[in-house]
Structures are given as C-alpha cells and as structure tokens.
Amino acid sequence: MAETYSDASLETAKWLLDIKAVNFRPDDPYKLTAGWASPVYIDCRWVISFTEARRRIIELGARMLDERGVWSSCDMVAGGETAGIPYAAWLSEATSKPMLYVRKKPKGFGRDAQIEGNLPDGAKVLLVEDLATDGGSKINFVNALRQASAEVTDIFVVFFYGAFPGAEETLGEAGVTLHHLATWADVLKVAEEGKYFDEAAIEGVREFLADPVRWSSQRGGRGAE
C-alpha cells in the first residue's frame, strides 16, 4: 500500500479501494437487495481473490473483536450463506475457533439442516457476514442459530453501509450488536485523499451520504417508511 493508515477503518477502506471492490456510479444508481437506490456499491466477495488484502482485513477484524471482548466469550463463528462463509473460515483459522455456516433456509433433504457443522447446545456463536445495509437479512441467520440452541449476541461484518436508517436499531431490538470495520464515510474520505474517482463521482456520493433516504427515493428506490 502506497499510503498507510493507523485507523483500522480507513486502512480497510483503502484495501477495498486498492483491489477495486468499490464502485462509484452516481449517474446510474445500483438497486440494492433491500430496495435502496445507491450510487455506491461494494463487492466484498472480491476480497477472496486477493490474499494480502484478505489476510490484513481478517487481522484487523480479529484484533477489533478481541479489543471489544467478543472473543473471550465466543465459542464458535458462523458464516451466513454465502458471502459470510469465507470470512468465517478465515476468522476461524486465525482464532482457532470452531466454525459453522448458516443456510438461508433448510436444504430440504437429508438432515434438512439449516445449520451446517456441529453446534453444541448453548454455544455462544459470532455471526459473520461480509457486509450489512439495513440489517434485515441478518435477523434470519440470528433466528436460525437461536432456534438451534445457540446464543447469539454479536455480528461481525467487514463493511457496514452506515447510511440507511434503522439498521443498528433493528439489530439492537433483536439483542445483537453489530461490529464493523469500515463504512461509506471511511471509503469516501480515502477515495477523496487518494483521488480514486473523479470529482463529479465524489460529489455524487457526498450528496447521497448527506441524505440517503431522500437520494434513494428520488431515483426510484426505497424511501421513507
């Protein structure tokens, strides 16, 4: 990396920019799974092909979780199908914690399992995903783990949009805390400093972050509810 950051969030943002996992497209918005229109899109699956980036991101994530006391009370890590599975595997290896993965729904044959792996009753499990937008999709995984007798109080993601309302409140109401390395504010800061995109694209993203709900609604995406 040509430039280094002491802050884990900014360093993560730079890794994501350097491997081109980040896309700025204000003139042709993306439509996210949750229905929001967004001028920015990040593909955290892209990280799997870049060994230096993924090792450092996992190192930063593991250290953050350790500093927050998550590892001391965590028995296992569980990756959410599908993007969370490699991150859970890397964290499992880095911390010597056993791993599971959680299907979006039971597979429908054999054991009809939604949880894959050996889950002891009452084990405390950290749910691992690649990113979070509004938090809604995480609840399905949390509920599946709890129904299988796990205790789930924490979720780790590499990237949190940090833009749309209600995500942390939704997860808080479900009794889980979201831990993340970087947000769009971090990416915008590093992108500006490093001139990764032209000024028009930067300004478009800045406008979006100033009022994401209005920006989305005006461009055919989900709006205020």
Secondary structure, 3 states (H helix, E strand, C coil): CCCCCCCHHHHHHHHHHHCCCEEECCCCCEECCCCCEECEEECHHHHHHCHHHHHHHHHHHHHHHHHCCCHHHCCEEEEECCCHHHHHHHHHHHHCCCEEEECCCCCCCCCCCCEECCCCCCCEEEEEEEEECCCHHHHHHHHHHHHCCCEEEEEEEEEECCCCCCHHHHHHHCCCEEEEEECHHHHHHHHHHHCCCCHHHHHHHHHHHHCHHHHHHHCCCCCCC
